[in-house]
Amino acid sequence: MREYSQVSGMFWIGETGREIRKAGADAQLVAFYLMTAPSSNMIGLYYLPLPTLVHEIGNISFEGASKALRSLSEAHFSHYDAEHEIVWVCEMAHKQIGDKLDPADKRIKGIERELKNYRKSKYYRDFLLKYREDFHLNLDSPLEAPSEPHRSQEQEQEQEQEQEQEQEQEQEQEGLSPSPTEKPVKKILKAKEQKPVLPDYIPPALWEHFLEARKKAKKPMTDYAQVLAFRELDDLKSQGYDPISLINRAIKAGWLSFYPRDGDKVGAKDFDGKVSKVTLENIKSFNEWSPPQDA
């Protein structure tokens, strides 16, 4: 249990505070609770079952608490993962720890130790993106795209490709074909040049804006990362969420992924609940994966 919590007076009159006020008294009460809850921590990312919140506040219903959490997410004050019962109060680490830390500050190790407990959380990457530079965090996201290979690795790959090409030419001259276990070099190169196809329900200009936002956040997407994003949007669309609203909010909030809310549910028209054909083709092209017959 925490012995103290710092809550600024701007909570009531700041820009975010005014947005929370518009959402009603329950939203204000839940927001204040999230910053002072017995189970909270200095980084604002912690485990919080909804029954615990309702019990400790005392005068709020489950429905009222759920609605308040959605309002706080819309105001970008906090986000709640109901499936895993994890809450992230976005600015809490700044309020409790400070705007920036000196690289030698001993609290950095404490922050990293606390954050590692939530490595599998959907908010882990976003926390790192927001606080990595300010707090000098030496942690990597487990879901980040792999970094570009060093020059020596690229040279090795080019050399291997040249050797394979020479071997193929020698086999053609001798009237031999590559063994069944070997993939022709030309097909390998062609696969590398394959680009993901945008699902027809995503406007091309909107997706370019999302890619540009990722670049500015220094988290550009690889081609296959886009394929996985399309798969995620397919799943959300099959649940009734509007992909365009999800992408727009991700751009506005600077998120790396898509976090749905009930207001995005508009009904998945012309979608049978399965992965789209475009996404299946993308996955097959990039991962050489053969889907089940009934997919």
N, C-alpha and C positions, 0 to 999 in steps of 0.2 A: 504493500500500500504506500502511496506517495505521501510525504509529509507536507508538501506544499505545491501550489500551482500558481503560476503567474497569469493573470487575466487583465489585459489592458482595458482602460476605459473606452478605447476606440471600438471595443466589441459592440457597444450600443449605438455609436454614432458614425462609425466608419462606413465606407461604401458597401462592404460585404454585410456589415451589421444592419444597414438600412434594407438590404435585400432580404435578410432573414426576418426583419421586423414585418415586412410585407407578407411573409408566409404565415404569420400568426404567432400566438403565444407559445404553442407547443413546439414550434421550430426554435424559438429563442431558448426555451427551457432545455430542449435536447442538446442544442449547441453548447450551452453553458455547462451541461452535465458532461459532455464529451471531453471538455477541457479540464474537468475537475474530478472525473470518475475515479474511484479507488483503484480500478484496474488499469488506468491509463499510465502512460510513460512519457519520458521527455521528448521522444521522437514523434509521438502522435499516431503511431501505427501499432495497434494492439488488438488483442482478442476480446470481443465483447458480444456475448449472446444477447439476443433481443429480450428474452425473459429477464435477464439481469438488469438491463436498462429500465424496463418497465417496473420491476420490483423496487429498484433503488430510487427512482424518481417518485413513485408512489401514486401520483394523481394523473396518470396518463394511460390510455388503453393501448393494446397492441396495434390496432388500426391507426390510432393517432401517432404513435411512435414511428410506424412504418412510413406514414405520410410525411412526418417531419423529416425523417432521414432522406426521403426523396427530394424534399424542398432544399435541404442543406446541400445535396449533391448538385442541384440546379444552380445554386448560388456559389458553387465551387468552394464551399467552406469545408466540406468533408465528403467522403464516399464510403459506402457500406456494402460489403460483399456478404449478402444474406446466406449464400450457400455455405461459406466457410466461416461466417460470423467474425469477420475482420473489419475494423474501421480504420480509416486514415483521415485524420484532421490535417488538412494540407499545410497550413501555416504554423502548426503547433510547435514544430521543432525550432523555427525561428523565434517564436515567442518565449519558449522555455530555455533555449540555449543561447541564442544571439543571431545576429544577421550573418556574421562571418567568424571563423575561428582561425587562430594562428596555427600554422602547421605543427608546432610543437605542443599544442594544447593537449593535455592528457585526456580530456573528455572525448576526443576523437575515437579512441579505442572503445570507450563505453558505448558510443553511438553505433559503431560497427558491430559490437557484440550484441546489442539489442536488435539491430536490424537483421542480423543473421538468423534470428529466430523466425523471421517472416520471409525467408528467401523464396518460398514457394507461393507467396501471396501475389495476387494479380497487381498489387500496387507497389511491389518491390522495385521494379524497373523505373516507375514514375518517380518514386522517392529518390532514387539515385540520380536521375536526370535533374531533379530540382535542387538537390543538396550536395551533390558530389564535389563541385568546385568550392562552394562556400565552406564546407566542413572538411575538405581534403580527404574524402573517403577513398580508401584503397580497396574497393570491392568491385567485382565484375558481375554484370547481370548474366544469369545462366541462360537467358533466352536471347541474348544479343546476337546479331549476325556476326559470323567470324570475320576477323580483320583481314585486310588484303595481304596476300603473301609477300614475304620479303623478296627483294630483287634476286637473291641467290636461289630461292625456290622457283621463281618464274623462269630463271635461266635453266634450271634442272628440268622443268616441265617442257620447255622449248626443245632442249636437247633430246629428251625422251621421244617427243613427237617427231623430230627429225630422224632419229634412229628407226622409229617405226615406219616412217614413210620410205626410208631407204630400203628397209627390209621388204616392204610390200612391193616396191619397184623391182627388187631382185627376184621375188617370187613370180611376178608377172612375166619377167623376162625368161624365167626358167619354166614357165607354163604351169606354175603352181598357184593355188589359191590359199588364202589364209585358213588356218585350222578353225574348226567350228567354235572352239573356245575363245578365239581372238576376235575382237571387234575391229572392223576396218577403220583405219584412222580417219578417213573422210567422214564417216558417220559420226565419230566422236566429235570432230570439229563442228559438224552441223548441229549436233545436240547442244553444244556450248553457245551457238549463235541463236538458239531458240529463244523467243521472247514471250512473256506471258500475254494471254489474250484477255482483254477486259470484259467481264460479264456485261450483258446488254442492259442490265438495270442500273449500272453506274455510269453517270455522264463522264466522258473522257476529261473534260476540263476540270471537273471536281476532283477526280483522282490525281491529276497533275498538281492541283493545289495541295493535296495531302502529301504527295511525294516531296514537294518543295518545302512544306512545313517540317517534314522529317529531316531533310537536308540541313535546314537552318538550325534544327535542334542537334545537329551533328550525329544523327542516327539514320543515315540513308538506308533505303531498303534494297536488298539484292533482288534479282528476278524471282528467285524461289521464295523469298520472304513475302513478295507480293502474292504469289500463288497461295501461300498459307493464309494471308489476309483475306483473299477472296473466299477461301474455304470457311473462314470464321464468319464472314458476312453472309455466306450462304446459309449457315446454321442459324444465325440470328434472324435472317429473313424468313426462314421456315417456321420460326417461332412467332412471327407476326410483327417483327420490328422493321422500321423503315431504314434501309441502308443509307439513304441520302442524309437523313437526320443524324445518324450515328457518325458518319464521316465529317459532316459539318461541325458537330460538337467537338470531335477529336481535334480538328484544325483549330477551332476557337480556343480550346483549353490547353492546347499544346501536348495532348496525349499521344502516346506511341501506339495505342490500340483503341478498341471500341468498347465503351461501357454503356450498356442499354439502360433505359429507364422506362417505366410503364407508359409514359406519355408518347413514346416512340412507336407503340403498338398500333398499327393502322390496318392490320390484316395482310397476309401474304398472298396477294393476287397472282394467279397464274403460276403458282409454285407448288409443287407436289410434296414438299417436305424432304426431298432428297437433294443430294449435291448436284449442282448444275452441270450440264454436259461440258461447258467451257472449263469449269474447274477440274473436272475429271481429266480432260485432255491436258490441262496444264500439269496436273500431278503426274500423269503418265509420262509427259515429256521431260519433266525435271527430275523425277525420282524413279523412273522406270518401274512404276508400280502398276500392277494390273488389278483393277477393281473387281469385287465379286460380281457374279453374273447378274444378281438381282439389284445391283447398285444403279 
